[in-house]
Amino acid sequence: MASFTKRIMAVAMTMAMIIPMLAACGGGAAQPQVIRETVVVVQTAEPVRETVVVTEEVKAEQYTTPHPILSDLRVRQAIAYCTNRPELIQSVYPYLTPEQQQELLMDTFLPKAHWAAAKENITTYPFDPEKGKALLEEAGWKLPEGASVRVNANGEPLSLSFTTTNAQFRQTWSAVFIRQMAACGIQIVPTYAPASWWFGSSTGLRRRDFELGAFAWVGQADPGGQTLYACNQIPLPSNNWEGQNYMGWCNERASRAIIAANNTLDRAERIRQYAIVQEEFTKDMVSLPLFNRLEAYAATNRLVNFKPNPTEYYTANADEWELTDNGDTIVLGFTQEPQTMWSLIESAAVQRVAVNLLGVPATTTYDYDYQPVGLDGLSTIESGRATNADVEVKEGDIVWNTDGEAVPLAPGVEIVTADGETITYQSGTVKMKQLTVTDNMDLGH
């Protein structure tokens, strides 16, 4: 039996974020809302049937109309300035030192230690409630004498709904956030919904059914982001709710940059394009990253080389583990078990943690970057082990379409050209990128 006496904490690459709705249907003052969900689980061999209740279909225009309150940049920036993020962190991580709590803060959608994190031209929002109040005054939201909620020229209150899950962690810090907004004259009406509704396939976030919303976002070594911030990734009835740009943010400069960043393998160019996205992201205050979340790991003090990390599973370096007493047995504790060890069938954290024990990975992703392990080097453009050349393709050639599928090139197939332009192929030849990668295994592993 292992003796769990050593505790190690890692900053998880899971960001708590508040996102405002920039384009949505207008409405009156927010009212309290309770979402109830009843789930009955039985053991049965019968097929599972779903009952779908169809209500009046919404019009697309409702989701492209600027929000009557949050479409004003001054209001969004005021919310950011009125948010005391260190106080939010203190509410859920009181056992951390002030220095450790400070390390959880972030200014953009990327942690400060990330290779693509912008170092300049970033708009920051330190806690400054007086500046927030001044912005609200400038935007026409006045606080009548003796009142606690601001109103506009029509006497309408500055009231916003706030949606997140009913997890106690989120209810704890959001209660502090609600008090902070009240101090600036903003009324927040919370809805603590079941996660199955908030993250459902046809409800909550996917339908942009919120005004202010909060959720955790898991990042990785590759920033990605095209589905989050490109103009053509705003979920709408007209596009069958495709995309993850739930804010309805369309900044053409940022949209072009996020597409360009995801259409090149040149790291220097990617850094330049991601810097543009972060510049516009913070300037427009379309989402406020609150803090990195924390994960704690416990291990026996006999274990050497145990190094949990924000962007890698803790068993990734299991081949380097040693026991100080020269033992050969370690017991791992899980709160759940994988349904299968076949990665193509189950892609879950518990499966990845377990499968890492079966062999050495080709690469790891410690500290928001890549390291070769089973390979003798990284296959990148910079290392010369990868090339991304322009080639001419014609009808019948196998290409990757914009859905990421390998298909024969034919009229009507949507592709990305070598210049990064998305087109619908008609006829003739067209230039596309062809990636060639050379991997060399490290026989020492």
PANUPA-412761 format. One record per residue: y, x, z of N, C-alpha, C in turn; residue in three letters. Coordinates in pm, whole numbers, padded with zeros to 5 digits, always signed. Layout:
<nodes>
YXZYXZYXZALA...
</nodes>
This chain:
<nodes>
-00119+00085+00000+00000+00000+00000+00124+00089+00000MET+00215+00065-00091+00337+00145-00100+00432+00109+00013ALA+00505+00208+00061+00605+00186+00166+00742+00177+00101SER+00801+00058+00101+00928+00037+00031+01044+00065+00126PHE+01083+00191+00131+01189+00231+00223+01310+00289+00152THR+01301+00306+00022+01415+00361-00053+01475+00250-00137LYS+01606+00231-00123+01674+00128-00204+01766+00197-00304ARG+01760+00152-00426+01847+00206-00531+01915+00089-00599ILE+02047+00099-00613+02121-00008-00679+02170+00040-00815MET+02164-00047-00910+02214-00016-01044+02308-00127-01088ALA+02413-00088-01156+02504-00188-01213+02438-00246-01336VAL+02400-00370-01329+02333-00432-01443+02433-00461-01553ALA+02387-00441-01677+02474-00471-01790+02468-00622-01813MET+02509-00695-01710+02518-00840-01716+02657-00877-01670THR+02737-00927-01760+02877-00954-01729+02898-01100-01695MET+02969-01125-01585+03015-01261-01558+03147-01279-01630ALA+03156-01383-01710+03274-01402-01794+03326-01544-01783MET+03457-01560-01792+03518-01691-01805+03569-01703-01947ILE+03530-01809-02016+03574-01827-02153+03653-01957-02165ILE+03771-01953-02226+03848-02076-02248+03818-02133-02386PRO+03828-02263-02399+03812-02329-02527+03946-02329-02599MET+03953-02263-02715+04079-02253-02789+04097-02368-02885LEU+03987-02413-02946+03995-02525-03040+03892-02628-02999ALA+03938-02745-02968+03849-02852-02925+03923-02982-02936ALA+03851-03089-02908+03919-03218-02912+04010-03230-02792CYS+04123-03293-02812+04217-03313-02703+04169-03422-02611GLY+04227-03426-02492+04188-03528-02397+04287-03536-02285GLY+04264-03625-02193+04353-03639-02079+04317-03542-01971GLY+04363-03572-01850+04336-03485-01736+04186-03481-01709ALA+04139-03363-01667+03996-03348-01641+03955-03430-01521ALA+03837-03488-01526+03784-03566-01417+03654-03503-01368GLN+03621-03520-01238+03496-03464-01189+03378-03518-01268PRO+03281-03431-01291+03164-03472-01369+03039-03421-01301GLN+02940-03505-01291+02812-03467-01234+02706-03485-01341VAL+02628-03382-01365+02522-03388-01465+02389-03386-01391ILE+02311-03489-01412+02182-03497-01343+02070-03484-01446ARG+01968-03415-01405+01855-03397-01496+01727-03414-01416GLU+01638-03497-01464+01510-03519-01398+01400-03462-01485THR+01321-03374-01429+01211-03313-01503+01081-03343-01428VAL+00987-03405-01495+00857-03435-01436+00754-03346-01502VAL+00684-03267-01424+00584-03176-01478+00445-03226-01439VAL+00360-03246-01537+00224-03289-01511+00129-03202-01591VAL+00007-03196-01546-00095-03123-01621-00163-03222-01715GLN-00154-03195-01841-00207-03290-01938-00244-03218-02066THR-00340-03272-02135-00378-03216-02265-00312-03294-02377ALA-00237-03397-02341-00171-03478-02442-00051-03404-02500GLU-00015-03433-02624+00104-03371-02682+00228-03408-02602PRO+00322-03316-02597+00447-03341-02528+00541-03412-02624VAL+00596-03523-02580+00688-03598-02664+00826-03594-02603ARG+00924-03586-02688+01063-03588-02644+01127-03717-02693GLU+01205-03777-02606+01282-03894-02645+01426-03851-02666THR+01477-03875-02784+01612-03835-02818+01699-03960-02828VAL+01807-03961-02754+01901-04071-02759+02015-04030-02851VAL+02034-04103-02959+02137-04071-03056+02262-04152-03024VAL+02372-04083-03003+02499-04149-02976+02588-04131-03097THR+02708-04184-03088+02800-04175-03201+02827-04030-03236GLU+02812-03995-03360+02830-03857-03404+02977-03820-03402GLU+03006-03699-03351+03145-03655-03343+03193-03610-03479VAL+03322-03613-03497+03381-03568-03622+03413-03419-03612LYS+03397-03350-03722+03420-03205-03723+03562-03172-03682ALA+03658-03259-03716+03798-03229-03686+03822-03214-03537GLU+03739-03281-03456+03758-03272-03311+03738-03129-03262GLN+03662-03050-03334+03629-02916-03289+03715-02809-03354TYR+03810-02849-03434+03902-02753-03494+04046-02781-03456THR+04067-02886-03379+04201-02918-03330+04235-02825-03214THR+04351-02758-03214+04387-02670-03103+04386-02745-02970PRO+04330-02681-02868+04325-02744-02736+04468-02764-02686HIS+04500-02881-02630+04638-02910-02590+04694-02816-02484PRO+04609-02750-02409+04656-02659-02304+04617-02515-02334ILE+04490-02492-02361+04438-02356-02372+04469-02289-02505LEU+04519-02362-02602+04559-02298-02727+04687-02217-02710SER+04757-02235-02598+04880-02160-02569+04841-02026-02505ASP+04872-01917-02573+04837-01783-02524+04893-01759-02385LEU+05013-01810-02357+05075-01787-02226+04993-01849-02114ARG+04932-01961-02139+04847-02024-02037+04722-01941-02014VAL+04661-01894-02121+04539-01813-02106+04571-01683-02032ARG+04680-01620-02067+04718-01497-01998+04753-01525-01852GLN+04815-01639-01825+04848-01675-01687+04721-01689-01604ALA+04618-01751-01661+04490-01765-01590+04436-01627-01555ILE+04447-01533-01649+04397-01397-01625+04476-01329-01513ALA+04609-01340-01517+04691-01276-01414+04672-01341-01277TYR+04639-01469-01275+04621-01540-01148+04481-01520-01090CYS+04394-01453-01164+04256-01429-01119+04247-01296-01045THR+04211-01302-00919+04192-01182-00837+04044-01144-00845ASN+04011-01063-00944+03870-01030-00967+03808-00951-00852ARG+03879-00856-00791+03820-00789-00675+03781-00886-00563PRO+03859-00993-00547+03825-01093-00445+03699-01170-00484GLU+03683-01196-00614+03560-01262-00660+03439-01174-00632LEU+03453-01045-00660+03344-00950-00636+03311-00945-00487ILE+03414-00942-00403+03394-00937-00258+03316-01060-00210GLN+03336-01174-00274+03271-01297-00229+03120-01294-00250SER+03073-01220-00349+02929-01217-00379+02864-01082-00348VAL+02945-00977-00335+02893-00845-00301+02970-00786-00184TYR+02969-00852-00068+03048-00804+00046+02997-00673+00104PRO+02873-00637+00074+02814-00517+00131+02850-00390+00054TYR+02917-00403-00059+02958-00285-00134+03089-00229-00079LEU+03107-00099-00092+03233-00038-00051+03341-00077-00151THR+03468-00066-00114+03575-00097-00210+03563-00016-00338PRO+03519+00109-00327+03504+00193-00446+03393+00140-00535GLU+03281+00099-00474+03170+00044-00553+03210-00088-00618GLN+03285-00170-00546+03332-00296-00603+03424-00271-00721GLN+03509-00170-00710+03602-00138-00818+03528-00097-00944GLN+03413-00032-00928+03335+00013-01043+03276-00103-01123GLU+03271-00221-01064+03215-00337-01133+03315-00403-01228LEU+03443-00365-01218+03546-00426-01303+03537-00374-01445LEU+03577-00455-01541+03583-00415-01680+03701-00485-01747MET+03755-00421-01850+03875-00473-01916+03845-00541-02049ASP+03732-00509-02111+03696-00570-02239+03553-00621-02228THR+03497-00663-02340+03359-00711-02338+03258-00596-02332PHE+03306-00471-02327+03218-00355-02313+03252-00281-02184LEU+03151-00234-02110+03177-00155-01991+03253-00027-02026PRO+03327+00025-01932+03412+00142-01959+03330+00264-01998LYS+03204+00271-01955+03121+00388-01987+03051+00376-02121ALA+03065+00264-02189+02997+00243-02317+03056+00333-02424HIS+02973+00382-02515+03021+00473-02620+03123+00406-02712TRP+03120+00275-02723+03213+00204-02811+03331+00143-02737ALA+03341+00167-02607+03452+00109-02529+03584+00172-02571ALA+03683+00088-02597+03815+00137-02639+03887+00201-02520ALA+03957+00309-02548+04028+00383-02443+04179+00358-02446LYS+04230+00298-02552+04374+00274-02562+04400+00145-02640GLU+04527+00103-02639+04570-00021-02706+04499-00144-02650ASN+04467-00139-02522+04400-00251-02456+04500-00320-02364ILE+04505-00452-02371+04588-00530-02279+04506-00558-02154THR+04555-00514-02039+04483-00535-01914+04551-00645-01833THR+04474-00704-01743+04524-00816-01664+04497-00794-01516TYR+04572-00703-01453+04558-00685-01309+04607-00811-01237PRO+04562-00830-01115+04602-00947-01037+04752-00946-01014PHE+04822-01042-01071+04967-01051-01060+05006-01198-01070ASP+04987-01274-00960+05012-01418-00965+05156-01454-01000PRO+05251-01370-00961+05391-01401-00993+05414-01395-01144GLU+05351-01299-01209+05362-01290-01355+05293-01410-01419LYS+05179-01450-01361+05110-01567-01413+05194-01693-01400GLY+05259-01710-01286+05344-01827-01265+05461-01827-01363LYS+05518-01710-01387+05631-01700-01480+05589-01741-01621ALA+05468-01701-01661+05418-01739-01794+05398-01890-01804LEU+05349-01951-01696+05331-02096-01696+05465-02168-01705LEU+05565-02116-01633+05699-02174-01641+05751-02166-01784GLU+05732-02049-01845+05778-02028-01983+05707-02123-02080GLU+05581-02154-02050+05503-02243-02136+05535-02390-02112ALA+05625-02417-02018+05666-02556-01993+05592-02626-01883GLY+05514-02552-01805+05440-02611-01694+05517-02584-01565TRP+05586-02687-01515+05672-02673-01398+05602-02727-01274LYS+05642-02674-01160+05586-02720-01033+05693-02801-00960LEU+05680-02935-00959+05779-03019-00891+05785-02986-00742PRO+05899-03009-00683+05917-02981-00541+05818-03062-00459GLU+05747-02994-00371+05649-03060-00286+05514-03084-00350GLY+05500-03052-00479+05373-03074-00550+05287-02949-00545ALA+05158-02966-00572+05066-02852-00575+05011-02824-00714SER+05031-02918-00807+04981-02903-00943+05098-02910-01041VAL+05103-02818-01132+05210-02815-01233+05195-02931-01332ARG+05307-02969-01390+05308-03074-01492+05394-03028-01608VAL+05371-03091-01725+05454-03060-01841+05569-03160-01852ASN+05641-03155-01961+05759-03242-01977+05722-03389-01978ALA+05597-03420-02013+05553-03560-02015+05493-03604-01882ASN+05497-03514-01783+05442-03548-01653+05292-03535-01643GLY+05229-03474-01745+05084-03457-01744+05047-03334-01662GLU+04945-03344-01578+04910-03233-01489+04841-03119-01562PRO+04858-02999-01510+04788-02882-01562+04650-02880-01497LEU+04561-02958-01555+04428-02979-01500+04324-02943-01605SER+04229-02861-01567+04126-02813-01659+03988-02828-01597LEU+03892-02867-01677+03755-02870-01629+03696-02730-01638SER+03605-02701-01549+03540-02569-01542+03391-02592-01529PHE+03314-02537-01622+03170-02561-01625+03093-02432-01609THR+02992-02435-01524+02898-02325-01513+02768-02384-01458THR+02670-02300-01429+02543-02353-01379+02554-02382-01229THR+02452-02449-01178+02450-02484-01036+02390-02374-00950ASN+02374-02253-01004+02324-02140-00924+02421-02111-00810ALA+02368-02085-00692+02453-02063-00575+02547-01945-00595GLN+02500-01842-00663+02582-01723-00688+02711-01763-00759PHE+02699-01846-00863+02817-01886-00940+02904-01985-00862ARG+02842-02069-00783+02921-02161-00702+03003-02085-00597GLN+02948-01974-00549+03019-01896-00447+03146-01834-00503THR+03133-01757-00613+03254-01691-00663+03349-01789-00730TRP+03296-01896-00790+03385-01991-00857+03469-02071-00758SER+03418-02090-00635+03498-02156-00532+03623-02074-00501ALA+03607-01942-00501+03722-01853-00480+03816-01860-00600VAL+03760-01862-00719+03840-01872-00841+03923-02000-00842PHE+03864-02111-00800+03935-02239-00797+04054-02231-00703ILE+04036-02167-00587+04148-02150-00493+04257-02062-00552ARG+04217-01959-00624+04316-01871-00687+04399-01946-00790GLN+04334-02030-00869+04408-02108-00969+04502-02207-00901MET+04457-02267-00792+04541-02363-00719+04668-02296-00668ALA+04657-02169-00630+04774-02096-00580+04879-02077-00689ALA+04838-02088-00815+04932-02078-00927+04968-02215-00983CYS+04920-02321-00919+04954-02455-00964+04862-02511-01071GLY+04743-02452-01088+04646-02498-01187+04533-02571-01116ILE+04510-02695-01153+04400-02771-01095+04273-02746-01175GLN+04168-02706-01106+04039-02682-01169+03939-02785-01117ILE+03876-02857-01208+03775-02956-01171+03639-02901-01212VAL+03556-02859-01116+03431-02792-01151+03317-02888-01186PRO+03232-02842-01273+03105-02907-01303+02996-02802-01290THR+02903-02822-01196+02792-02730-01177+02668-02795-01238TYR+02638-02756-01359+02534-02822-01438+02402-02747-01430ALA+02291-02816-01455+02163-02745-01467+02170-02644-01581PRO+02107-02530-01561+02109-02427-01665+02050-02479-01795ALA+01953-02570-01785+01891-02624-01906+01990-02705-01989SER+02093-02761-01925+02198-02832-02000+02304-02736-02051TRP+02350-02646-01963+02457-02553-01999+02414-02462-02114TRP+02288-02417-02112+02237-02328-02216+02141-02400-02312PHE+02143-02531-02312+02051-02608-02396+02076-02589-02544GLY+01977-02624-02624+01988-02604-02769+02082-02704-02834SER+02112-02815-02768+02200-02916-02827+02299-02972-02726SER+02329-02893-02622+02421-02937-02518+02506-02819-02472THR+02602-02847-02384+02678-02742-02319+02745-02644-02413GLY+02715-02516-02393+02776-02411-02473+02752-02430-02622LEU+02630-02462-02660+02595-02474-02802+02679-02581-02872ARG+02723-02681-02796+02807-02787-02853+02954-02769-02816ARG+02986-02656-02752+03124-02627-02711+03180-02742-02628ARG+03097-02791-02538+03132-02907-02456+03187-02859-02322ASP+03305-02800-02325+03367-02748-02204+03513-02716-02233PHE+03591-02691-02127+03727-02639-02142+03731-02494-02095GLU+03699-02472-01967+03675-02337-01917+03527-02328-01883LEU+03464-02219-01919+03322-02204-01889+03292-02064-01839GLY+03186-02049-01763+03147-01918-01710+02997-01900-01725ALA+02958-01780-01764+02817-01747-01773+02803-01595-01775PHE+02682-01548-01757+02654-01405-01761+02606-01368-01900ALA+02650-01253-01947+02612-01206-02080+02546-01070-02067TRP+02428-01054-02123+02355-00927-02115+02390-00841-02236VAL+02442-00722-02210+02478-00631-02318+02368-00530-02344GLY+02395-00439-02436+02295-00340-02473+02363-00219-02536GLN+02283-00120-02572+02340+00003-02627+02415-00022-02756ALA+02361-00110-02841+02433-00146-02963+02519-00268-02933ASP+02652-00259-02952+02740-00369-02911+02721-00497-02991PRO+02673-00488-03116+02657-00610-03195+02788-00687-03201GLY+02782-00816-03165+02904-00894-03148+02948-00979-03266GLY+02884-00964-03381+02931-01041-03497+02916-01191-03475GLN+02805-01234-03414+02787-01377-03392+02880-01430-03283THR+02938-01340-03205+03025-01381-03094+03172-01393-03134LEU+03217-01307-03226+03361-01296-03248+03407-01313-03392TYR+03317-01329-03487+03358-01349-03626+03404-01494-03647ALA+03501-01512-03735+03554-01646-03761+03448-01742-03813CYS+03352-01688-03890+03251-01777-03948+03135-01804-03854ASN+03150-01767-03726+03044-01789-03628+03084-01891-03522GLN+03184-01974-03552+03225-02081-03461+03131-02200-03481ILE+03056-02242-03378+02965-02356-03396+03043-02484-03426PRO+03004-02552-03532+03069-02676-03574+02964-02773-03625LEU+02992-02902-03622+02898-02997-03682+02871-02965-03829PRO+02973-02916-03898+02959-02889-04041+02869-02772-04073SER+02846-02679-03977+02756-02567-04002+02629-02576-03917ASN+02602-02700-03871+02483-02725-03790+02484-02644-03661ASN+02605-02622-03607+02625-02555-03478+02572-02412-03477TRP+02583-02344-03589+02540-02204-03596+02649-02114-03539GLU+02607-02002-03478+02701-01905-03424+02714-01915-03273GLY+02775-01812-03215+02795-01806-03070+02942-01786-03032GLN+03031-01809-03128+03174-01799-03099+03218-01929-03034ASN+03176-01947-02908+03197-02073-02839+03344-02100-02809TYR+03426-01994-02803+03569-02014-02774+03643-02078-02890MET+03586-02068-03011+03658-02114-03128+03768-02017-03166GLY+03745-01887-03139+03846-01783-03164+03836-01734-03308TRP+03944-01743-03380+03948-01691-03517+04071-01602-03532CYS+04049-01473-03517+04151-01371-03538+04102-01291-03658ASN+04171-01304-03771+04122-01246-03895+04102-01095-03885GLU+04194-01026-03818+04182-00880-03805+04057-00844-03725ARG+04036-00914-03614+03918-00888-03532+03791-00928-03606ALA+03796-01037-03680+03678-01084-03753+03636-00983-03858SER+03733-00931-03933+03700-00830-04034+03643-00704-03968ARG+03700-00667-03853+03656-00545-03785+03515-00559-03728ALA+03483-00675-03671+03349-00691-03612+03243-00694-03721ILE+03277-00749-03837+03183-00747-03950+03167-00604-04002ILE+03278-00532-04013+03272-00394-04060+03192-00306-03964ALA+03210-00327-03834+03139-00247-03734+02989-00268-03743ALA+02948-00387-03785+02806-00417-03797+02751-00394-03936ASN+02836-00338-04024+02792-00314-04161+02795-00166-04196ASN+02805-00081-04093+02802+00063-04117+02716+00129-04011THR+02659+00245-04045+02581+00323-03949+02657+00446-03904LEU+02778+00465-03954+02861+00579-03916+02923+00549-03780ASP+02883+00625-03677+02928+00593-03541+03079+00605-03526ARG+03140+00704-03586+03285+00720-03575+03358+00599-03631ALA+03307+00548-03743+03368+00429-03804+03343+00305-03717GLU+03226+00297-03658+03197+00184-03570+03290+00186-03450ARG+03312+00302-03393+03403+00313-03278+03542+00265-03316ILE+03587+00303-03436+03721+00264-03481+03729+00112-03497ARG+03627+00053-03555+03629-00092-03577+03616-00170-03446GLN+03530-00122-03356+03517-00190-03227+03646-00179-03145TYR+03720-00071-03163+03848-00058-03094+03945-00166-03139ALA+03942-00198-03268+04028-00305-03321+03989-00439-03259ILE+03860-00466-03252+03814-00593-03195+03858-00605-03050VAL+03842-00497-02972+03879-00501-02831+04030-00514-02813GLN+04106-00452-02901+04252-00466-02896+04293-00612-02914GLU+04237-00678-03014+04272-00817-03041+04213-00911-02935GLU+04093-00880-02890+04025-00960-02788+04107-00967-02660PHE+04156-00852-02615+04234-00851-02491+04374-00906-02512THR+04432-00881-02627+04567-00932-02655+04567-01084-02656LYS+04465-01143-02718+04456-01289-02728+04400-01354-02602ASP+04344-01275-02512+04283-01325-02388+04194-01446-02415MET+04096-01425-02500+04005-01533-02536+03887-01543-02440VAL+03868-01440-02360+03760-01440-02263+03795-01335-02158SER+03774-01368-02033+03808-01276-01925+03680-01223-01861LEU+03643-01097-01890+03527-01038-01821+03559-01022-01673PRO+03480-01083-01588+03509-01081-01445+03455-00956-01377LEU+03325-00931-01393+03265-00814-01330+03125-00792-01383PHE+03078-00670-01370+02937-00640-01395+02857-00688-01275ASN+02742-00743-01302+02656-00786-01192+02569-00670-01146ARG+02516-00685-01025+02443-00578-00960+02296-00615-00947LEU+02210-00516-00963+02068-00534-00936+02023-00426-00839GLU+01936-00463-00747+01885-00368-00649+01735-00348-00669ALA+01691-00225-00657+01550-00192-00671+01505-00120-00544TYR+01384-00147-00502+01328-00081-00384+01202-00005-00425ALA+01186+00114-00371+01069+00196-00405+01029+00279-00284ALA+00905+00320-00281+00859+00407-00175+00935+00539-00180THR+00962+00596-00063+01034+00724-00061+00946+00841-00103ASN+00821+00812-00138+00732+00916-00191+00742+00929-00342ARG+00816+00836-00405+00824+00833-00551+00939+00920-00600LEU+00908+01010-00692+01007+01101-00750+01034+01058-00895VAL+01159+01075-00939+01202+01044-01077+01211+00894-01105ASN+01229+00816-01002+01251+00672-01021+01400+00652-01047PHE+01436+00604-01167+01578+00594-01202+01610+00463-01276LYS+01627+00356-01200+01669+00230-01262+01806+00247-01326PRO+01831+00173-01432+01952+00192-01511+02000+00058-01565ASN+02131+00043-01585+02183-00086-01633+02125-00132-01766PRO+02092-00039-01856+02052-00080-01990+01910-00038-02026THR+01827-00015-01926+01688+00022-01955+01599-00032-01844GLU+01475-00064-01878+01379-00112-01780+01334+00004-01692TYR+01311-00027-01563+01288+00082-01468+01158+00157-01491TYR+01067+00103-01571+00941+00174-01599+00949+00257-01727THR+01066+00265-01789+01079+00336-01917+01040+00483-01905ALA+01060+00542-01787+01024+00682-01768+00905+00697-01674ASN+00815+00598-01677+00700+00602-01586+00616+00727-01607ALA+00620+00786-01727+00543+00908-01753+00598+01026-01674ASP+00720+01013-01618+00780+01120-01540+00765+01099-01390GLU+00709+00986-01349+00697+00957-01206+00596+01051-01140TRP+00627+01087-01017+00536+01168-00936+00541+01119-00792GLU+00433+01143-00719+00429+01112-00576+00428+01242-00498LEU+00508+01248-00395+00522+01373-00319+00394+01413-00248THR+00305+01315-00225+00178+01348-00158+00065+01371-00259ASP+00104+01388-00388+00007+01410-00496-00086+01291-00518ASN-00047+01174-00473-00127+01055-00496-00122+01012-00641GLY-00210+00919-00678-00215+00875-00818-00207+00723-00832ASP-00167+00653-00725-00162+00507-00730-00027+00456-00681THR+00033+00370-00762+00158+00303-00726+00138+00154-00747ILE+00178+00075-00651+00168-00071-00661+00305-00126-00698VAL+00314-00199-00810+00439-00262-00852+00438-00408-00811LEU+00550-00455-00760+00562-00595-00721+00640-00675-00823GLY+00584-00787-00868+00649-00875-00964+00664-01015-00904PHE+00770-01083-00940+00784-01223-00899+00720-01317-01000THR+00683-01264-01116+00613-01341-01217+00528-01245-01298GLN+00440-01298-01380+00357-01211-01463+00373-01251-01609GLU+00359-01154-01699+00375-01186-01842+00261-01274-01891PRO+00293-01362-01985+00189-01447-02043+00096-01365-02131GLN+00151-01259-02190+00072-01172-02277+00140-01036-02281THR+00066-00934-02319+00124-00801-02336+00163-00778-02481MET+00145-00878-02566+00177-00866-02708+00325-00895-02727TRP+00402-00792-02758+00548-00803-02762+00599-00901-02866SER+00524-00921-02974+00569-01013-03078+00558-01159-03034LEU+00478-01183-02930+00460-01319-02881+00554-01348-02765ILE+00565-01254-02674+00655-01274-02559+00755-01159-02551GLU+00882-01194-02549+00987-01095-02533+01061-01127-02404SER+01006-01084-02293+01063-01113-02162+01069-00984-02082ALA+01161-00979-01986+01179-00857-01908+01050-00816-01837ALA+00979-00913-01780+00856-00879-01707+00753-00820-01802VAL+00750-00865-01928+00656-00811-02025+00694-00668-02061GLN+00825-00643-02078+00871-00508-02113+00843-00410-02000ARG+00867-00453-01877+00841-00365-01762+00694-00325-01758VAL+00606-00420-01784+00463-00392-01779+00416-00308-01898ALA+00464-00340-02018+00414-00272-02137+00459-00126-02139VAL+00569-00093-02073+00613+00046-02068+00510+00136-02000ASN+00424+00078-01918+00323+00156-01848+00208+00197-01939LEU+00203+00140-02059+00090+00166-02149+00112+00282-02243LEU+00235+00331-02252+00261+00441-02343+00406+00485-02337GLY+00436+00590-02408+00571+00646-02410+00651+00579-02521VAL+00771+00529-02493+00851+00466-02598+00904+00569-02696PRO+00934+00524-02817+00993+00615-02916+01131+00659-02871ALA+01209+00564-02817+01343+00595-02767+01367+00516-02639THR+01466+00559-02564+01514+00482-02449+01662+00452-02469THR+01715+00363-02385+01855+00322-02399+01930+00335-02267THR+01919+00449-02203+01990+00472-02078+02141+00481-02102TYR+02217+00427-02006+02363+00443-02005+02429+00403-02136ASP+02388+00289-02191+02452+00231-02310+02439+00319-02435TYR+02335+00401-02442+02317+00487-02559+02168+00508-02582ASP+02136+00588-02683+01997+00610-02722+01954+00753-02694TYR+01827+00769-02650+01770+00901-02626+01631+00906-02689GLN+01598+01014-02760+01462+01026-02816+01363+01061-02706PRO+01247+00999-02708+01142+01029-02612+01013+01061-02689VAL+00958+00961-02755+00840+00984-02837+00872+01049-02970GLY+01000+01054-03005+01045+01121-03127+01106+01256-03091LEU+01110+01348-03188+01170+01478-03158+01320+01479-03186ASP+01376+01363-03216+01520+01351-03239+01552+01211-03286GLY+01680+01175-03281+01722+01043-03327+01744+01043-03477LEU+01698+00939-03542+01717+00927-03687+01849+00855-03713SER+01955+00931-03729+02088+00877-03750+02150+00937-03876THR+02258+00876-03920+02333+00932-04032+02384+01070-03995ILE+02435+01082-03870+02493+01209-03826+02390+01321-03820GLU+02265+01288-03783+02161+01392-03773+02102+01428-03908SER+02132+01349-04011+02077+01375-04144+01938+01318-04165GLY+01883+01252-04063+01749+01195-04076+01752+01053-04131ARG+01870+01004-04160+01882+00871-04220+01990+00875-04327ALA+01966+00806-04436+02066+00793-04542+02083+00645-04573THR+02204+00609-04611+02233+00470-04645+02306+00469-04779ASN+02228+00484-04886+02284+00506-05020+02309+00375-05093ALA+02402+00380-05188+02428+00267-05277+02323+00267-05388ASP+02258+00154-05409+02161+00141-05517+02188+00012-05593VAL+02152+00010-05720+02167-00111-05801+02038-00192-05795GLU+02052-00320-05768+01936-00409-05764+01955-00517-05870VAL+01844-00572-05912+01847-00677-06016+01754-00789-05974LYS+01758-00895-06050+01675-01012-06021+01528-00972-06014GLU+01462-01017-05909+01321-00986-05889+01297-00876-05787GLY+01398-00788-05764+01383-00683-05663+01378-00746-05523ASP+01304-00682-05433+01297-00731-05296+01420-00680-05220ILE+01493-00773-05160+01615-00738-05087+01614-00812-04953VAL+01705-00771-04866+01726-00843-04740+01840-00942-04762TRP+01815-01071-04737+01923-01168-04749+02004-01174-04620ASN+02106-01256-04616+02195-01261-04499+02127-01320-04376THR+02010-01382-04394+01934-01433-04280+01838-01329-04225ASP+01843-01206-04282+01755-01100-04235+01613-01112-04285GLY+01594-01180-04397+01461-01198-04453+01444-01116-04580GLU+01325-01058-04599+01295-00985-04722+01250-01085-04827ALA+01330-01099-04932+01302-01200-05036+01327-01140-05174VAL+01265-01196-05279+01298-01152-05416+01441-01196-05449PRO+01518-01108-05510+01654-01142-05550+01649-01244-05663LEU+01716-01356-05642+01716-01464-05741+01848-01538-05730ALA+01888-01610-05834+02011-01688-05826+02010-01780-05704PRO+02122-01779-05631+02133-01862-05511+02105-01788-05382GLY+02050-01666-05390+02023-01587-05269+02152-01524-05220VAL+02180-01541-05090+02302-01485-05031+02273-01345-04978GLU+02353-01247-05022+02331-01108-04984+02464-01044-04945ILE+02454-00925-04888+02572-00844-04856+02573-00725-04951VAL+02682-00707-05023+02691-00598-05120+02715-00466-05050THR+02712-00358-05127+02737-00225-05072+02877-00213-05014ALA+02970-00296-05060+03106-00295-05008+03123-00383-04885ASP+03014-00445-04839+03022-00529-04720+03062-00672-04748GLY+03068-00711-04875+03108-00846-04912+02984-00936-04919GLU+02995-01054-04857+02886-01151-04865+02903-01235-04990THR+02801-01235-05077+02809-01309-05203+02681-01389-05224ILE+02688-01486-05312+02570-01558-05358+02534-01504-05495THR+02418-01442-05505+02378-01377-05631+02362-01480-05742TYR+02412-01442-05861+02400-01529-05979+02310-01466-06085GLN+02349-01343-06129+02271-01277-06234+02315-01132-06244SER+02243-01054-06328+02281-00916-06353+02243-00823-06240GLY+02312-00709-06234+02287-00610-06129+02401-00611-06029THR+02370-00571-05909+02469-00564-05803+02433-00447-05713VAL+02534-00382-05655+02508-00268-05567+02488-00315-05423LYS+02381-00264-05362+02352-00291-05222+02321-00159-05152MET+02317-00161-05022+02282-00043-04945+02130-00033-04929LYS+02080+00090-04940+01937+00114-04917+01924+00219-04807GLN+01867+00178-04695+01851+00267-04580+01716+00337-04586LEU+01721+00469-04574+01599+00550-04569+01600+00629-04439THR+01493+00615-04362+01486+00677-04229+01363+00765-04220VAL+01381+00883-04163+01269+00975-04139+01251+00992-03989THR+01134+00955-03938+01101+00970-03796+00994+01077-03780ASP+01016+01167-03686+00917+01270-03654+00872+01252-03510ASN+00743+01233-03491+00691+01215-03356+00692+01347-03281MET+00721+01338-03152+00716+01454-03065+00574+01466-03011ASP+00499+01560-03064+00358+01572-03026+00341+01613-02881LEU+00448+01659-02819+00440+01694-02677+00420+01574-02588GLY+00448+01453-02642+00426+01331-02567+00298+01261-02612HIS
</nodes>
